[in-house]
């Protein structure tokens, strides 16, 4: 029996999809060496508005932290695969880490903070 209602994705599913899209765009930019990408450009490339980006990541630092956390999760998953076959590509991780370090350094410099390490 049909009710005549149109089915829409739940708000939670949409929010999760938006977050995943933002992270995918930011990750691709960093891996490609576009470490100076603005969060406005990340939102544009993700096809989302700034409100959607800010609902998920209040600032650039939170976006970078989420990318780090996802990378760490990927490392953990790769370490526990039973068949030792994993899609994880270490060379991308090294490029990604270098890109994020460069971005962190630029962020700290622009905010007047000093970096160590």
C-alpha positions as CSV (number, residue, x, y, z in Angstrom):
1,X,0.0,0.0,0.0
2,X,1.4,3.4,-1.0
3,X,0.9,6.4,1.1
4,X,1.5,9.0,-1.7
5,X,4.5,10.4,0.2
6,X,7.9,11.0,-1.5
7,X,10.8,9.3,0.2
8,X,13.7,11.6,1.1
9,X,17.0,10.7,2.8
10,X,17.0,11.4,6.5
11,X,18.7,14.5,7.7
12,X,21.4,12.4,9.4
13,X,22.2,10.6,6.1
14,X,22.4,13.9,4.3
15,X,24.7,15.4,6.9
16,X,26.9,12.4,6.8
17,X,27.1,12.5,3.0
18,X,27.9,16.2,3.1
19,X,30.7,15.6,5.7
20,X,32.1,12.7,3.6
21,X,32.0,14.9,0.4
22,X,33.8,17.8,2.2
23,X,36.5,15.4,3.5
24,X,36.9,13.8,0.0
25,X,37.4,17.2,-1.7
26,X,39.8,18.5,0.9
27,X,41.8,15.2,0.9
28,X,42.0,15.3,-2.9
29,X,43.2,19.0,-2.8
30,X,45.9,18.3,-0.3
31,X,47.2,15.2,-2.1
32,X,47.3,17.2,-5.3
33,X,49.5,19.8,-3.5
34,X,46.8,22.4,-3.3
35,X,47.6,23.1,0.4
36,X,46.5,26.7,0.3
37,X,42.9,25.8,-0.7
38,X,40.4,28.0,1.1
39,X,37.5,26.4,3.0
40,X,35.2,28.4,0.7
41,X,36.8,26.6,-2.3
42,X,36.4,23.2,-0.5
43,X,32.7,23.9,-0.1
44,X,32.3,25.1,-3.7
45,X,34.1,22.0,-5.1
46,X,32.0,19.8,-2.8
47,X,28.8,21.4,-4.2
48,X,27.8,22.7,-0.8
49,X,27.2,26.0,0.8
50,X,29.4,27.5,3.6
51,X,26.7,26.7,6.1
52,X,27.0,23.0,5.4
53,X,30.8,23.2,5.7
54,X,30.6,25.2,9.0
55,X,28.0,22.8,10.5
56,X,30.6,20.0,10.1
57,X,33.8,21.9,10.6
58,X,33.8,25.3,12.4
59,X,37.2,26.2,10.9
60,X,40.1,25.0,8.9
61,X,41.8,23.5,12.0
62,X,38.8,21.2,12.6
63,X,38.8,20.1,9.0
64,X,42.5,19.3,9.1
65,X,42.0,17.4,12.4
66,X,39.2,15.3,10.8
67,X,41.5,14.5,7.8
68,X,44.2,13.4,10.2
69,X,41.7,11.2,12.1
70,X,40.5,9.6,8.9
71,X,44.1,8.9,7.9
72,X,44.8,7.3,11.3
73,X,41.6,5.2,10.9
74,X,42.8,4.1,7.5
75,X,46.2,3.1,9.0
76,X,44.5,1.1,11.7
77,X,42.2,-0.7,9.2
78,X,45.2,-1.5,7.0
79,X,47.1,-2.9,9.9
80,X,44.3,-5.4,10.8
81,X,43.5,-6.8,7.4
82,X,43.7,-10.6,7.6
83,X,44.9,-11.2,4.1
84,X,47.5,-8.5,4.2
85,X,46.1,-7.1,1.0
86,X,45.0,-3.5,1.4
87,X,44.1,-0.6,-0.8
88,X,46.1,1.7,1.5
89,X,48.8,3.5,-0.5
90,X,51.7,4.8,1.8
91,X,53.1,7.1,-0.8
92,X,49.8,9.1,-0.8
93,X,49.9,9.2,3.0
94,X,53.4,10.8,2.9
95,X,52.3,13.3,0.3
96,X,49.2,14.0,2.4
97,X,51.2,14.5,5.6
98,X,53.6,16.9,3.9
99,X,50.7,18.9,2.5
100,X,48.9,19.1,5.8
101,X,52.2,20.2,7.6
102,X,52.7,22.9,5.0
103,X,49.1,24.0,5.4
104,X,49.4,24.0,9.2
105,X,52.6,26.1,9.0
106,X,50.9,28.6,6.7
107,X,47.9,28.7,9.0
108,X,50.1,29.3,12.0
109,X,52.1,32.0,10.2
110,X,48.9,33.8,9.0
111,X,47.5,33.8,12.5
112,X,50.8,35.1,14.1
113,X,51.4,31.9,16.0
114,X,54.8,30.2,16.1
115,X,55.2,26.6,15.1
116,X,57.5,24.1,16.7
117,X,58.7,20.7,15.5
